[in-house]
Every structure is written in structure tokens, then in C-alpha cells.
Amino acid sequence: MFRSIGLQLPPTYLGWDVGTLEILECKSPSDKISPLLHDLRLMARTSVGHGKMYRDETVTEQVCWRGKKGRILRLAVQHRYRYCLIIEFRKKRLGMDTTPAFAVLWLQDIIDELENTIHLPIISGSKANLKRAESNYTYNLKEQLGTMAVTLKFWRGLGPYHQRLASKNVATRDVWEVLNTAMDNKEINNAMMEDVDTAEHSLSSDSSDDQGDIDTLGGLRKQVKTSLKNKAPSNDRGNNDSKADPFKQLQEYNDHSDQLHRHHRGLMQWKVSPGLLWRGNTHSQHL
């Protein structure tokens, strides 16, 4: 006979394989890190994303690195249980920059959607050590230059930072297209519901009007359609936008290009454009 059992896995084993990694800050006490590393910038990278962090001069108690202008650094993650996060100390020099030290964090050790603060050893940055550390989870490196506390958070699922990955992977591109279409439809539905509520409120407040139910319903539909038409991106040649700044027109087109192309507008209104796109996608699948 079969008897079921309850298995409770650790939270670190129940995470998603794809997500976005937020690095809030990297800190280290001044006495626990080599003075040669204090003023160096950090390069954090995953298998599909990378970003830079700089020292925050406003923090005087210890050495602290944050994203540019104090922003949170966000990196795309794919195959989270297969790869690690590499944090390199980058030193400028004529030609290619050098990496005198680095730290490694295996993403399987963090819990999804929970702020984690993990203490990492800072290791001497020879090429051999870096290659061994990012390819071997259990490898113990002895050449340590200090420790560093990294505060980060892992968000599940695809995000805006996976767009570069979607341009190279066919399966991810299809999922990306579905998500974008769903978001566009959600925005349109939300706008329509807001307009309906506004129209109902304005019509109910005007109780002295003697119009019939048919006129009221017709006015409601007309107001909603007009509002949606005004909010939708337009690509008409004869509108007043043709007299606007051409740079603003180009920026507006780039912001709404995906939505326009899904409706066969913009460049996709010409027959040759969808054909070229299909040929390019077919060729990339056979490479």
C-alpha cells in the first residue's frame, strides 16, 4: 500500500529559477577590509545582467557601496540555482581594468522576496581564484582580504530587466510578448472602469435632467469611447502632432512601439516589415 508523507523543504529550496535581484548596499567595517579596496568601485554580475556600485561618501562609520546616485541596483537572474552572483572590486588603469579582489554569493542560499543580509569573504582576485570560485560551490579559498555584508532581495518572475534576455531567447520572447499584451489590456480595462465610474457619478449628480434612459446610456458609452480614444497612442499622419518637435515624436513612438506593432501600426503597417521580422526570427531559431 502507498502511504503519503509530508515533506517540508527549507525555504531556500522553494524559490523561483527566474527573477530580479535587488542589491540595496554593500557594507564593510573599515578595520575588516584592506585600505586598498576602500575607494574602488564594485561590478556586480549574474549570468544575464551586470551593474556598477560606487562608494557612498556620506557614510563615515564604515565603507559602503550603493548604486549610482544612491539607487538600488537591480539585475536579471536566469537559472538561479545554477549560477552565482559575482561582486568584483574594479581598479581603473590604462587599458583594461583589473580585479584585485572579489566576493561570491550563490543565489541558492537566499530566500525569495525577503530582505537578506549575507556576510561574504573578500578573496584575492587572481584569475585562477575567480574561475574556481564561480564554478565550484564548495571550493574554499584561503587568500581572504576581509569580509563584506551584502543586503539584497530576490523578486520572483520576469521583470523589465529581462528584456535583453528576451531579445536573444525565443521562448522568453514569447512569454515577454504575452505579459506585455496582458499589461496593455489591464491598463485599458482600468482606464475604462475609471471613466465609467466618473461618467456614472456625473450623470447621477445631474438629477434635474429629464433625458430618458436611452439617452443616458448612449451618453455614457460615448464618453467612455472618447476617453479611450484620447488615451490610446495615435499614429495618424494628419493630426496636429506632425507640427510638434520631431524628437518628441520619436520618443513617443519608441515608448509605444510594441503596442503599435501588435496592432499592425507604425512600421508594421507596411507589408514588407512583418515579412522581414518573420524571416529574422526564423533564421535565429535555426542558428
C-alpha positions in Angstrom: 0.0 0.0 0.0 1.1 3.6 -0.7 1.3 5.9 2.3 1.8 9.6 1.8 4.2 11.6 3.9 4.6 15.3 4.5 7.9 16.7 3.3 8.8 20.2 4.3 11.7 21.6 2.3 13.8 24.6 3.5 12.6 28.0 2.2 15.8 28.3 0.1 14.7 25.2 -1.9 11.3 26.6 -2.8 12.4 29.6 -4.8 11.9 30.5 -8.4 14.5 29.9 -11.0 13.9 33.2 -12.8 13.7 36.6 -11.1 15.2 40.0 -10.4 17.9 40.6 -7.8 17.9 43.8 -5.9 21.2 44.8 -4.2 20.5 47.5 -1.7 24.0 48.1 -0.4 27.3 46.5 0.4 29.0 47.4 3.7 32.2 46.6 5.5 33.8 47.9 8.7 37.0 49.9 7.9 39.1 47.6 10.0 37.8 44.4 8.3 38.8 45.3 4.8 42.0 46.2 3.2 42.5 50.0 2.8 43.5 49.4 -0.8 39.9 48.5 -1.6 38.1 51.4 0.1 37.9 53.7 -3.0 37.4 51.0 -5.7 34.0 50.6 -7.4 32.1 47.3 -7.5 31.0 45.4 -10.5 28.1 43.0 -9.7 27.1 40.5 -12.3 25.0 37.5 -12.9 24.8 35.2 -15.9 22.4 37.6 -17.8 23.0 41.0 -16.1 25.6 43.4 -14.6 25.8 46.7 -12.9 28.1 49.1 -11.0 28.2 50.3 -7.5 30.1 53.2 -6.1 31.3 54.2 -2.6 28.8 56.3 -0.6 30.9 59.2 0.9 28.0 60.2 3.2 28.6 57.0 5.3 31.6 57.6 7.6 31.2 54.8 10.1 32.1 52.1 7.6 32.8 51.6 3.9 29.6 51.5 2.0 28.8 50.9 -1.7 25.5 51.7 -3.4 24.2 52.1 -6.9 24.7 55.2 -9.0 23.3 58.3 -7.1 22.3 56.0 -4.2 19.9 54.0 -6.3 19.1 50.3 -5.8 21.0 48.1 -8.3 18.7 45.5 -10.0 20.0 42.6 -12.0 18.1 40.0 -14.1 18.6 36.4 -13.0 18.1 33.2 -15.0 18.8 29.6 -13.8 19.1 30.9 -10.2 20.0 27.5 -8.8 22.8 27.0 -11.3 24.8 30.3 -11.2 26.1 32.7 -8.6 26.5 36.5 -8.1 30.0 37.8 -8.6 31.0 41.1 -7.0 34.3 42.4 -8.3 36.4 45.2 -6.9 37.4 47.1 -10.1 40.5 49.2 -10.3 41.0 51.7 -13.1 44.1 51.7 -15.2 45.2 52.5 -18.7 43.6 49.8 -20.9 41.5 47.1 -19.3 40.5 47.5 -15.6 41.9 45.0 -13.1 40.2 43.0 -10.4 42.3 42.9 -7.2 39.5 41.2 -5.1 36.1 39.7 -5.4 33.2 38.1 -3.5 30.9 35.3 -4.5 27.3 34.6 -3.4 25.4 31.5 -4.6 21.8 32.5 -5.2 20.5 29.2 -3.9 21.3 30.4 -0.4 18.8 33.3 -0.3 15.0 33.3 0.3 12.6 34.7 -2.2 11.1 38.2 -1.6 12.7 38.5 1.8 15.5 41.0 2.5 18.7 39.1 3.2 21.9 40.3 4.7 24.7 37.9 4.0 28.4 38.2 5.0 30.7 37.3 2.3 34.5 36.8 2.4 36.6 39.1 0.1 39.1 37.0 -1.8 42.2 37.9 -3.6 41.3 38.5 -7.3 43.6 36.3 -9.3 42.1 34.9 -12.5 42.5 31.3 -11.2 40.7 32.1 -7.9 37.9 33.8 -9.7 37.4 31.0 -12.1 37.4 28.4 -9.4 35.1 30.3 -7.1 32.3 30.9 -9.8 32.4 27.3 -10.9 32.7 25.4 -7.6 30.2 25.9 -4.7 32.3 24.1 -2.1 35.7 25.5 -3.0 37.4 27.1 0.0 39.7 29.9 -0.9 42.4 30.9 1.7 43.6 34.2 0.3 41.0 36.4 2.1 41.3 40.2 2.3 38.3 40.9 4.6 34.6 40.5 4.8 31.6 42.3 3.4 27.9 42.4 4.3 25.6 42.4 1.3 21.9 43.4 1.7 19.8 42.1 -1.2 16.3 40.9 -2.1 15.2 38.4 -4.8 11.9 39.0 -6.6 10.3 36.2 -8.4 9.4 36.1 -12.1 10.2 38.1 -15.2 10.7 41.8 -14.9 11.8 44.8 -17.1 15.5 43.8 -16.6 14.9 40.6 -18.6 14.2 42.5 -21.8 17.8 41.9 -23.0 17.3 38.2 -22.4 14.0 38.2 -24.3 15.7 39.6 -27.4 18.0 36.5 -27.5 15.8 33.7 -26.3 12.8 32.7 -28.4 10.8 31.1 -25.5 11.4 34.0 -23.2 10.5 36.5 -26.0 7.1 34.7 -26.4 6.4 34.9 -22.7 7.5 38.6 -22.7 5.1 39.4 -25.5 2.2 37.7 -23.6 3.0 39.7 -20.5 3.2 43.0 -22.4 -0.1 42.3 -24.1 -1.7 41.5 -20.7 -0.4 44.6 -19.1 -1.7 46.8 -22.0 -5.1 45.2 -21.7 -5.1 45.7 -18.0 -4.3 49.4 -18.4 -7.1 49.8 -20.9 -9.6 48.0 -18.7 -8.6 50.1 -15.7 -9.0 53.3 -17.7 -12.4 52.2 -19.0 -13.6 51.4 -15.4 -12.4 54.7 -14.1 -14.2 56.5 -17.0 -17.4 54.5 -16.3 -17.3 55.5 -12.6 -16.7 59.1 -13.5 -19.5 59.2 -16.0 -22.0 57.5 -13.7 -21.1 60.0 -10.9 -21.5 63.0 -13.2 -24.8 61.6 -14.6 -26.3 60.8 -11.2 -25.4 64.2 -9.8 -27.4 65.9 -12.6 -30.8 64.7 -11.3 -32.6 67.6 -12.8 -32.1 66.4 -16.4 -35.2 65.0 -17.9 -33.5 62.8 -20.5 -34.6 59.2 -20.8 -32.7 56.0 -20.0 -31.7 55.6 -23.7 -30.1 59.0 -23.9 -28.2 58.4 -20.6 -26.8 55.1 -21.7 -25.8 56.5 -25.1 -24.1 59.4 -23.4 -22.2 57.1 -21.1 -21.0 54.9 -24.0 -19.9 58.0 -26.0 -17.9 59.4 -23.1 -16.1 56.1 -22.5 -15.2 55.7 -26.2 -14.0 59.3 -26.4 -11.8 58.9 -23.4 -10.3 55.6 -24.6 -9.6 57.1 -28.0 -7.8 60.0 -26.4 -5.6 57.7 -24.2 -4.7 55.3 -27.0 -1.4 56.0 -28.8 -2.0 57.6 -32.2 0.0 57.3 -35.4 -2.2 59.3 -37.8 -0.4 61.4 -40.3 -2.9 64.2 -40.4 -3.1 65.1 -36.7 -1.6 68.1 -35.0 1.3 66.1 -33.6 3.0 66.4 -37.0 3.8 70.0 -36.1 5.4 69.1 -32.8 9.0 68.5 -32.0 10.3 65.6 -34.1 12.5 64.4 -31.2 9.4 64.1 -29.0 7.6 62.3 -31.8 10.4 59.8 -32.0 10.5 59.3 -28.2 6.7 58.8 -28.1 6.9 56.3 -30.9 9.7 54.3 -29.1 7.7 54.3 -25.9 4.6 52.8 -27.6 6.3 50.8 -30.5 5.4 47.4 -29.1 1.8 48.3 -28.7 1.6 49.8 -32.2 3.3 46.8 -33.8 0.9 44.4 -32.2 -1.9 46.3 -33.9 0.0 46.4 -37.2 0.6 50.1 -37.0 3.7 52.2 -37.1 6.4 50.4 -39.2 4.3 47.2 -39.1 1.6 48.7 -41.3 3.8 48.2 -44.4 3.7 44.7 -45.8 7.5 44.3 -46.0 8.1 44.9 -42.3 6.3 41.8 -40.8 7.9 39.7 -43.5 11.4 40.8 -42.6 10.7 40.3 -38.9 9.4 36.7 -39.5 12.5 35.9 -41.6 14.8 37.2 -38.9 13.1 35.2 -36.2 13.1 32.0 -38.3 16.8 32.5 -39.1 17.7 33.0 -35.4 15.9 29.7 -34.5 18.0 27.7 -36.8 21.3 29.1 -35.7 
